[in-house]
Amino acid sequence: VLFKKEGNMWKEVGKTEVIMDNLAPQWVKNFEVAYHFEKRENFKVEVYDVDDEKNLNNFAGHDFAGSIEFSVHEVVTCRDQTLSRPLEN
């Protein structure tokens, strides 16, 4: 799940597809976000182990695997514009 920080709140931007029974998933879905050079825009990705495909929006019903926070600037300045970090839990 991708979130964007707006003020003191995290607003959901979107979700990837669910990949079942895989310890090393590779997602296909991409998110395009505008990059404003003069603004610091923060995002957060949360990863869940989905247990109930019928209730995808019930995050409390899934196992939290971890999260990562980053700014768009960090992604833009990375080699090949790809940021890679371990999840924190």
PyMOL commands that place a pseudoatom at each C-alpha (Angstrom):
pseudoatom trace, name=CA, resn=VAL, resi=1, chain=A, elem=C, hetatm=0, pos=[0.000, 0.000, 0.000]
pseudoatom trace, name=CA, resn=LEU, resi=2, chain=A, elem=C, hetatm=0, pos=[1.436, 3.400, -0.987]
pseudoatom trace, name=CA, resn=PHE, resi=3, chain=A, elem=C, hetatm=0, pos=[0.720, 6.454, 1.173]
pseudoatom trace, name=CA, resn=LYS, resi=4, chain=A, elem=C, hetatm=0, pos=[1.617, 10.131, 0.696]
pseudoatom trace, name=CA, resn=LYS, resi=5, chain=A, elem=C, hetatm=0, pos=[2.160, 12.403, 3.687]
pseudoatom trace, name=CA, resn=GLU, resi=6, chain=A, elem=C, hetatm=0, pos=[-0.131, 15.420, 3.644]
pseudoatom trace, name=CA, resn=GLY, resi=7, chain=A, elem=C, hetatm=0, pos=[0.443, 17.624, 6.676]
pseudoatom trace, name=CA, resn=ASN, resi=8, chain=A, elem=C, hetatm=0, pos=[0.536, 15.216, 9.624]
pseudoatom trace, name=CA, resn=MET, resi=9, chain=A, elem=C, hetatm=0, pos=[-1.636, 12.581, 7.937]
pseudoatom trace, name=CA, resn=TRP, resi=10, chain=A, elem=C, hetatm=0, pos=[-0.869, 9.707, 5.590]
pseudoatom trace, name=CA, resn=LYS, resi=11, chain=A, elem=C, hetatm=0, pos=[-3.261, 9.541, 2.612]
pseudoatom trace, name=CA, resn=GLU, resi=12, chain=A, elem=C, hetatm=0, pos=[-3.556, 6.296, 0.666]
pseudoatom trace, name=CA, resn=VAL, resi=13, chain=A, elem=C, hetatm=0, pos=[-2.422, 6.666, -2.949]
pseudoatom trace, name=CA, resn=GLY, resi=14, chain=A, elem=C, hetatm=0, pos=[-3.018, 3.100, -4.108]
pseudoatom trace, name=CA, resn=LYS, resi=15, chain=A, elem=C, hetatm=0, pos=[-2.372, -0.607, -3.752]
pseudoatom trace, name=CA, resn=THR, resi=16, chain=A, elem=C, hetatm=0, pos=[-0.488, -3.188, -5.745]
pseudoatom trace, name=CA, resn=GLU, resi=17, chain=A, elem=C, hetatm=0, pos=[-1.862, -6.525, -6.781]
pseudoatom trace, name=CA, resn=VAL, resi=18, chain=A, elem=C, hetatm=0, pos=[-1.940, -9.318, -4.180]
pseudoatom trace, name=CA, resn=ILE, resi=19, chain=A, elem=C, hetatm=0, pos=[0.652, -12.039, -4.676]
pseudoatom trace, name=CA, resn=MET, resi=20, chain=A, elem=C, hetatm=0, pos=[-0.279, -15.198, -2.837]
pseudoatom trace, name=CA, resn=ASP, resi=21, chain=A, elem=C, hetatm=0, pos=[2.074, -17.779, -1.285]
pseudoatom trace, name=CA, resn=ASN, resi=22, chain=A, elem=C, hetatm=0, pos=[5.375, -16.153, -2.205]
pseudoatom trace, name=CA, resn=LEU, resi=23, chain=A, elem=C, hetatm=0, pos=[8.191, -15.290, 0.207]
pseudoatom trace, name=CA, resn=ALA, resi=24, chain=A, elem=C, hetatm=0, pos=[9.929, -13.030, -2.343]
pseudoatom trace, name=CA, resn=PRO, resi=25, chain=A, elem=C, hetatm=0, pos=[7.140, -11.293, -4.290]
pseudoatom trace, name=CA, resn=GLN, resi=26, chain=A, elem=C, hetatm=0, pos=[7.858, -8.994, -7.228]
pseudoatom trace, name=CA, resn=TRP, resi=27, chain=A, elem=C, hetatm=0, pos=[5.036, -6.599, -7.950]
pseudoatom trace, name=CA, resn=VAL, resi=28, chain=A, elem=C, hetatm=0, pos=[4.071, -5.465, -11.440]
pseudoatom trace, name=CA, resn=LYS, resi=29, chain=A, elem=C, hetatm=0, pos=[2.036, -2.364, -10.544]
pseudoatom trace, name=CA, resn=ASN, resi=30, chain=A, elem=C, hetatm=0, pos=[3.771, 1.007, -10.791]
pseudoatom trace, name=CA, resn=PHE, resi=31, chain=A, elem=C, hetatm=0, pos=[2.734, 4.322, -9.280]
pseudoatom trace, name=CA, resn=GLU, resi=32, chain=A, elem=C, hetatm=0, pos=[3.377, 7.562, -11.126]
pseudoatom trace, name=CA, resn=VAL, resi=33, chain=A, elem=C, hetatm=0, pos=[3.669, 10.618, -8.906]
pseudoatom trace, name=CA, resn=ALA, resi=34, chain=A, elem=C, hetatm=0, pos=[4.547, 14.175, -9.830]
pseudoatom trace, name=CA, resn=TYR, resi=35, chain=A, elem=C, hetatm=0, pos=[8.003, 15.365, -8.804]
pseudoatom trace, name=CA, resn=HIS, resi=36, chain=A, elem=C, hetatm=0, pos=[8.176, 18.975, -7.635]
pseudoatom trace, name=CA, resn=PHE, resi=37, chain=A, elem=C, hetatm=0, pos=[11.831, 19.958, -7.365]
pseudoatom trace, name=CA, resn=GLU, resi=38, chain=A, elem=C, hetatm=0, pos=[11.158, 22.649, -4.770]
pseudoatom trace, name=CA, resn=LYS, resi=39, chain=A, elem=C, hetatm=0, pos=[8.922, 20.526, -2.500]
pseudoatom trace, name=CA, resn=ARG, resi=40, chain=A, elem=C, hetatm=0, pos=[9.843, 17.684, -0.167]
pseudoatom trace, name=CA, resn=GLU, resi=41, chain=A, elem=C, hetatm=0, pos=[7.181, 15.042, -0.653]
pseudoatom trace, name=CA, resn=ASN, resi=42, chain=A, elem=C, hetatm=0, pos=[7.221, 12.028, 1.646]
pseudoatom trace, name=CA, resn=PHE, resi=43, chain=A, elem=C, hetatm=0, pos=[5.789, 8.623, 0.933]
pseudoatom trace, name=CA, resn=LYS, resi=44, chain=A, elem=C, hetatm=0, pos=[5.385, 5.394, 2.849]
pseudoatom trace, name=CA, resn=VAL, resi=45, chain=A, elem=C, hetatm=0, pos=[4.968, 1.832, 1.619]
pseudoatom trace, name=CA, resn=GLU, resi=46, chain=A, elem=C, hetatm=0, pos=[3.372, -0.752, 3.902]
pseudoatom trace, name=CA, resn=VAL, resi=47, chain=A, elem=C, hetatm=0, pos=[3.536, -4.461, 3.068]
pseudoatom trace, name=CA, resn=TYR, resi=48, chain=A, elem=C, hetatm=0, pos=[1.003, -6.952, 4.414]
pseudoatom trace, name=CA, resn=ASP, resi=49, chain=A, elem=C, hetatm=0, pos=[0.643, -10.707, 4.341]
pseudoatom trace, name=CA, resn=VAL, resi=50, chain=A, elem=C, hetatm=0, pos=[-2.950, -10.920, 3.130]
pseudoatom trace, name=CA, resn=ASP, resi=51, chain=A, elem=C, hetatm=0, pos=[-4.976, -13.626, 4.813]
pseudoatom trace, name=CA, resn=ASP, resi=52, chain=A, elem=C, hetatm=0, pos=[-8.427, -12.726, 3.474]
pseudoatom trace, name=CA, resn=GLU, resi=53, chain=A, elem=C, hetatm=0, pos=[-8.657, -11.696, -0.193]
pseudoatom trace, name=CA, resn=LYS, resi=54, chain=A, elem=C, hetatm=0, pos=[-12.306, -10.706, 0.261]
pseudoatom trace, name=CA, resn=ASN, resi=55, chain=A, elem=C, hetatm=0, pos=[-11.417, -8.000, 2.803]
pseudoatom trace, name=CA, resn=LEU, resi=56, chain=A, elem=C, hetatm=0, pos=[-8.326, -6.361, 1.291]
pseudoatom trace, name=CA, resn=ASN, resi=57, chain=A, elem=C, hetatm=0, pos=[-9.034, -2.974, 2.905]
pseudoatom trace, name=CA, resn=ASN, resi=58, chain=A, elem=C, hetatm=0, pos=[-9.147, -4.441, 6.421]
pseudoatom trace, name=CA, resn=PHE, resi=59, chain=A, elem=C, hetatm=0, pos=[-5.448, -3.975, 7.207]
pseudoatom trace, name=CA, resn=ALA, resi=60, chain=A, elem=C, hetatm=0, pos=[-5.991, -5.009, 10.823]
pseudoatom trace, name=CA, resn=GLY, resi=61, chain=A, elem=C, hetatm=0, pos=[-7.065, -8.427, 9.551]
pseudoatom trace, name=CA, resn=HIS, resi=62, chain=A, elem=C, hetatm=0, pos=[-3.743, -9.002, 7.760]
pseudoatom trace, name=CA, resn=ASP, resi=63, chain=A, elem=C, hetatm=0, pos=[-0.250, -9.619, 9.078]
pseudoatom trace, name=CA, resn=PHE, resi=64, chain=A, elem=C, hetatm=0, pos=[1.930, -6.497, 8.869]
pseudoatom trace, name=CA, resn=ALA, resi=65, chain=A, elem=C, hetatm=0, pos=[5.255, -7.415, 7.214]
pseudoatom trace, name=CA, resn=GLY, resi=66, chain=A, elem=C, hetatm=0, pos=[6.920, -4.002, 7.415]
pseudoatom trace, name=CA, resn=SER, resi=67, chain=A, elem=C, hetatm=0, pos=[7.152, -0.502, 5.983]
pseudoatom trace, name=CA, resn=ILE, resi=68, chain=A, elem=C, hetatm=0, pos=[9.558, 2.012, 4.500]
pseudoatom trace, name=CA, resn=GLU, resi=69, chain=A, elem=C, hetatm=0, pos=[9.385, 5.814, 4.355]
pseudoatom trace, name=CA, resn=PHE, resi=70, chain=A, elem=C, hetatm=0, pos=[11.138, 7.862, 1.681]
pseudoatom trace, name=CA, resn=SER, resi=71, chain=A, elem=C, hetatm=0, pos=[11.008, 11.129, -0.230]
pseudoatom trace, name=CA, resn=VAL, resi=72, chain=A, elem=C, hetatm=0, pos=[10.527, 11.382, -3.991]
pseudoatom trace, name=CA, resn=HIS, resi=73, chain=A, elem=C, hetatm=0, pos=[13.859, 13.233, -4.122]
pseudoatom trace, name=CA, resn=GLU, resi=74, chain=A, elem=C, hetatm=0, pos=[15.619, 10.101, -2.809]
pseudoatom trace, name=CA, resn=VAL, resi=75, chain=A, elem=C, hetatm=0, pos=[14.158, 8.028, -5.645]
pseudoatom trace, name=CA, resn=VAL, resi=76, chain=A, elem=C, hetatm=0, pos=[14.914, 10.607, -8.348]
pseudoatom trace, name=CA, resn=THR, resi=77, chain=A, elem=C, hetatm=0, pos=[18.562, 10.870, -7.322]
pseudoatom trace, name=CA, resn=CYS, resi=78, chain=A, elem=C, hetatm=0, pos=[19.163, 7.076, -7.102]
pseudoatom trace, name=CA, resn=ARG, resi=79, chain=A, elem=C, hetatm=0, pos=[20.883, 5.187, -9.875]
pseudoatom trace, name=CA, resn=ASP, resi=80, chain=A, elem=C, hetatm=0, pos=[18.259, 4.162, -12.439]
pseudoatom trace, name=CA, resn=GLN, resi=81, chain=A, elem=C, hetatm=0, pos=[15.796, 5.988, -10.166]
pseudoatom trace, name=CA, resn=THR, resi=82, chain=A, elem=C, hetatm=0, pos=[15.385, 2.807, -8.136]
pseudoatom trace, name=CA, resn=LEU, resi=83, chain=A, elem=C, hetatm=0, pos=[15.434, 2.986, -4.333]
pseudoatom trace, name=CA, resn=SER, resi=84, chain=A, elem=C, hetatm=0, pos=[16.026, -0.264, -2.482]
pseudoatom trace, name=CA, resn=ARG, resi=85, chain=A, elem=C, hetatm=0, pos=[15.883, -0.605, 1.315]
pseudoatom trace, name=CA, resn=PRO, resi=86, chain=A, elem=C, hetatm=0, pos=[14.871, -3.340, 3.733]
pseudoatom trace, name=CA, resn=LEU, resi=87, chain=A, elem=C, hetatm=0, pos=[11.433, -3.128, 5.313]
pseudoatom trace, name=CA, resn=GLU, resi=88, chain=A, elem=C, hetatm=0, pos=[11.258, -2.042, 8.944]
pseudoatom trace, name=CA, resn=ASN, resi=89, chain=A, elem=C, hetatm=0, pos=[8.878, -3.649, 11.381]
for i in range(1, 89): cmd.bond("trace and resi %d" % i, "trace and resi %d" % (i + 1))
show_as sticks, trace
zoom trace
